[in-house]
Amino acid sequence: MIQTLTKLPPSQHQFSEVIHRLEAGGAMLPDTPENLMQIIGIYKAYAVPMDFYWRDLLYIAERVFLDPVPFFKYFLPKEYLELHNHYAGDDADIRIWRGEATAHPELLEFMEKGEVNKKLPKLLHHLWHDRINMEFAEACMQAMLWHRGMGGLFDPYLDTDEYKANADRAIKAYFKKNPVMLGLYKMFPDMFIEQVRQLSYYSNLGLFWEVMAPVFFEMSDLYDEGKITSVPEAMNFLVNGIFAIAGRPIYHHVYIDGECYEIIPKSKGFTWLYEAALPYVEAVFYRTAPFRGTKSYNAQAKQVPEDQKDFHFGILYADVFPVGTAGIPPTLLMQDMLHFLPDYLVDYYQQHCRGEDDTLIQLGISFQRSMYCVTSAVIQALRQALLYPLDDPNPEHLMANRRFFESQLDRFQRPEARLRDVQRQDYR
């Protein structure tokens, strides 16, 4: 039996089996070859569009900024396609992925030919919606903005006089040749400042995903090489990655006429783990909001919580079947990932899908499994940072770890949670 159970009595928690697995260094997701294959395949398929997401999020935050009609904000210029990822390539700050630092070749090929596999003008691909769905990335950013106050120092800073002064300088510089917009800013300053706050979250999420894309690419390569062979190994790679880049700066710079305006300077010391990663997991994995057009909620019957902190509509709770309809943010992501699936995952879906129309649903369920693995890594990283080693000889320390694990899994006791489902291999 696992070591912790020789020192502690069995957990009485509803998810005691999962608790014991976490105490043994495992993940919430069972360790099976099929689960490993699904999550690694999804990480690869996710990383390619994510390589576009982070670049475009930074482009919007740094260059598009307050353009009142940002029609071309999803048209990435060459400068941002060639922008070097800080965690890939020969000049990386920390080289997580062995691949290139510029935009991924599969991404560039898709941007050129799209799903129709024809080289057409970029505008035609865009209008036909044959492109990367940046609307998904913006939905994640909006979830982070809406669920503010989730810890860290980044979010409180957005309400300080210092931040408003920095934003004011950038706004006036951006509209210095546009008296109409300057007049509107003078009349409605809070409206403009709130837009800049949103753009700061664009930058926050872009800098977060700049790290995750090379992490997922490297995991895919290691799996292909036979060097990641179990779900716990995949989870531990994520845990080690979290700690390796935990101190990565989170900032927001705007470039106007060749000059850099530091709306959130790097010198503030905001870091990747506490100001981006943890708020992202909380806002996107757990909370988000009810997706319009999928289900009717009765607020009087408390089907929508009164407090935002009690929201439970993220991917860890999602019923993928009604969510898998046109225009819903997770399905936009599934459509993006569909273009970049590794061959082994394509073969797997051909075996288990109810036809091609079911592929996006199955993709969504695999994505759900993969995010339970990522959430497990976050939980294990928090335990490692805040509490005790899993093999600590002190039973009181092991009990503190157990109480922590149990408190984390309390959030999955809701009937909507999919933790029960992902324990079964036939959840498809």
N, C-alpha and C positions, 0 to 999 in steps of 0.2 A: 504494500500500500504506500501511498505517497508519504513523504517524511512528515509533513505537518500533521497528518492525522494520527501519527504515533504520539504526538505531544498535545493535541487538542481533541476534544470530543467532536463528533461529526456535527456539521452545521445543521441547524434546524430551519434555515432559510428556504423559501419556496424554490429557489434555484440552487440548492445545496450542491448538486453535481457540478454546476458551473463554478460555484465558489471554490470547490476543492480543486477544480482544474486550474483556476487562476492561482491558487496557493501553490500549485505544483509548477508554476511557471508557464502555464498554457494560456490560451485565449478563450474568449466566450464562444468562438466558433470551434466545433469539434475538429480534431486533427485527422483528416482523411485525405487520401490522394485526390479525390474528386473536388473537395473543398479547396485544396491548395491550387489545383489546376485552374479552378474558376477565379479565385481571387487574384492570382498572378496574371492571368489573361486579361482580367478587367483592369488591373493596374496599368498594363501596357496600353490597352485601348483607351484608357482615361488620360494617360500621360501625353499622348499626341495632341488632342484638342486642348489640353491644359497648357501645352507649350504655346498655343495661340492665346488662350485666355489671359495668362499672366502678362504677355507682351502687350495685348490690347488694353488691358486694365491700366497698365502704366502709361501707355500712349494717351488714353483718355484723360487720366489724372494729370499728366505732365504737359501735354501739348494741346489737346482739344479744349480742355478746361471749361470755360463758361460760354463756349460757342452757342448762341441762342438757337441755331438750327444745325445740329451736329449730324447731318445726313451721312457724312462719310466717316463717322467715328469707327466703323468696323472695317475700314479699308486701311490695313496696316502699311505704313511706308517701309521702304527698304531698310531704313535706319533701325527700325525696331525688329524687323525680321533678322537682321544681322547683329542685333544687340546680344552681347555675350552673357549667357547665364553664369552667375557667380559660382555655381556648383557643378559645372561641367566644363570640359575643354582644358587645354594646357595651361591657361592663365587663371584657373579657378581659385577662389579664396580657399575653399575646401572642395577637393574633387570627389564628389559623390558618384557621378556617372562617368564612365570612361569615354562616352561619346562626345560629339561636337557641342560647342557652346552656342552656336547659332541655331536658327529654327530647324526642327527635325525634318529630314528629307521626305518622309511620308506626308507630313503636313504641307510642305511646299508643293508636292505633287498634287495633293487634293485641292489646294487653293488654286492651282493652275487649271485643272480639268474638272473638278467637282465630281458629283455622283454620276453625271451624264457622261463622264470620261471624254469630254471634248473641250478643246481650248477655245473658249468664247470670251468676249469682253467681260471684265470683272463685274461691271454693272449688271449685265444679264444674269450672271450667276447669283448676284446679290438679290435681284428682284424676283428670281425664280426660287429663292430661298435655298439655293444649292451651295451652302457655305457652312462654316462653323457657326453654331448657334450661340453667339455671345449673350443672347437674352438669358441663358442659363446662368452665366457668370454674373450678370447684373442682378439676377434674382438672389443669388447667394450674398452679394454685396448688400443688397437692400435688407435682407434678413439680419445681417450684422448691424446695419445702421438702425433698424427698427428695434432690435433687442439690445439696446444700449445698456451700459452699466453692468457688464458681466465680469468685472474684475480688471486689474491692471491699471496703468496710468494713462494710456493712450486716450481712452474715451473721455475721462474727466478733463483732459487738456483741451478738448475741442470746445469747451465752454469758458475757457479762461480769457482774460483781456489780452494776454500775450498772443494767443492764437488768433483772436479777432483782429488784432493789429497787423499780424503777418498776412492774414487773408485780405485785409483792407488794402495793403500795399499792392498785393498781386491783382486784386480786382481793378484798382485804379490804373495800374500799368496795362492790363489787358484791354481795357476800354478807353484808353487815353485818346484814341482817335474816333471815338463813337460817343458824341455828346448825348444822344438819346438814351443809350444804356447807362451812362453815368448819371443822367437825370433820374432814371428808374432806380438806380442803386441808392441815390440820395433819398428817394421817397420810400423805398422798401429795403432798407439795409439788411434786416434779419432774413429776408427771403434769399438774398444773395449769399449771406454767410452760411445759411443752411445748405445751399447748393455746394459750397466749398467743403463743408463737413462731409457731404456725400462723396465728393471727389477724394477726400482724405481716406475714406473707406475703400474707394477704388484702388488707391495706392497700397493700402494695408493688405487687401486681398491679393493684389498682384504680387507683392513681395512675399506673401505666404506661399502662393502657388509656384513662384519661381524656385522654391526649394523642393516642393513636392514632386514636380515633374521629373527632375533627375533621380530622385529617390525611387520613383516607380519604374523609370527606365532601367536603372541598375538592378532592381529586384527581378525584372523580366529577364535581363541578360544572365543573372546568376541562376535563375531557374532553368533557363535553356542549357546552361553549362552543367546542370546537375549539382549546383552548390547550395541551393535552397531546396530542402527535401521534405519539410514539414511546416504546418501552420505555425507552431511556436517559433521556428526559425525565421519565418517571414515576419511575425510580430516583433521578434527581438531585433531584426534589422531596422524596423521602424522605430523601436525604442532607442536604439543606438543613434539613429539619424536625428531623432528629436533632441537628444542631449548634445550631439555634435554641433548643431546649428542653433541651439536655443538662444544664443546671444546675438543672432543676426539683427542688425538695426532695422527698425521700422520707422519710416519717415515719409514726408510728402514734399517733393520739390516741383515747382512749375517753371517752365522755360518760356520766356516771352521776349521776342526780339533778341535772342542770343544771350539773355541774362537769366540767371537762376534766382528764383524767389523761394526761400525756404519757409514754407508754411508750417511744416513740422520738421525742424532741424534734426539731423542725426545726433547732435550734441545733447538732445533731451534724454537720450539713453533708453528709448523704448525698444523692447526686444521681441524677437519672433515668437517665442514660446508663450509669454504672458499677454502680449498685446495683439497677437494675430491667431496663433494656433488654437489656444484654449477658447477664445471668443468664437472662432469659426466653428469648432466642434459643438459648442453649446448652441449657437444660433442655427446652424445648418443641419447637424446630425439629429439634434433633439427637438428644437423648438419650431422654427420657421413659422408657417401660418397655414390655415386651411386653403387648399388649392381650389380656386373658383371653377365651378363647372363640373366638379367630380362628385359632390355629395351635399345634401342640404343639412345644415346644422341648426339646431334649435337652441338659441342662447338662453332662453328662459328655462330650459330643461338642463342648463349647465353643460351642454355639449361643447360649448366653447368656454374655456376657463376665464374667470374674471381677471386673473393676474397673468401677465405675460410670462412670468417665470414658470408657470404651470403648463405652458403650451407644449404639445407633444405631437407635432405633425411632421417631424423630420423623417429622414430616410430610415431611421431605426424603428419607426412606427408605421411607415407607409404601407398601405394596402396597394400593392403595385398594379393590381388589375384595373381598378377605376382610374388610377393615376395615369396609366399608360394610354392617354388620349392626346390628341393634337394640342399643342400649345402649352402643355403643363411642363414646368421647368425640368423635373427629372426626366421626362420623356424627350425633351430637347437634348439633354445630355446623352441619353441612350442612342438617339439618332446620330449624334456626333461619334460616339464610340463604335457604332456599327461599322463605320468605314475602316477601322484600324484594328479589328479583331485578329489575334494570331490564329493560324490555321487550326491549331488543336481545339480552340474554343469554337470556331466555325463548325468543325466536325461534331463537337459535343452537342451544339444546338440542333444540328441536323438530326441527331439521334433522338433528342428529347423534346423538340418543339412540336407544336400542333400545326405545322406549316410555317411558311415564311412570315405570315402576319403575326405570329406569336413570338418572333425573335426578340422584339423590343421588350416584351414582358419578361422573357427569360433573362435578357440582359439586365433588366431592372432588379430581378431577384438575385442574380449573381453579384450585382453592384451592392445590394443590401448585405449580402454575406461579407463582401470585401470591406464594407464600412464597419461591420461588427468587429472585424480583425483590427482595423485602424483604431476604433474606439477602445479595444482591448489594450492596444499599445499605449494609448493615452492614459488609461487607468493604471497600467503597470508603471509607466513613467512617473505619474503622480505619486504612486505608492513608493517608488524608489527615491523620489525627491523629498517626500514628506515623512515617510515612516521607516520601515525596517527591511533588511534583506529577507528573502523568502526562506532562507536556511538559518535564520537567526536562532541561536540555541535557547534564547529566553522565551518561555511560553507566554509571558505577558506581552512581549513584542509581537509574537505571532497572533495573539488575540487582537491586538490593535490593528494589525494588517487585516484580519478577518472582518472586524467591524467596518473597516474602510471598504473592503470589497462588498460587503453586504449592503452598506449604504449606497454604493454605486449601483448595485443591481436592484435596489428598491425601485428605481425609476422605470424598471422594466416589468413591474407587476401590473401595470395597466393592461387591460385586455387588448389594446391596440398594438402593444409591443410585439415585435417579430422575433424576439429572442427564443421563444418556444419553437417557432417555425424553423429557424435556421439550425436547430439541433437535429432536424430530420433531413436525411439526404433526399427524400422524395418531395421536399418543398420546392416545387417548380411551377 
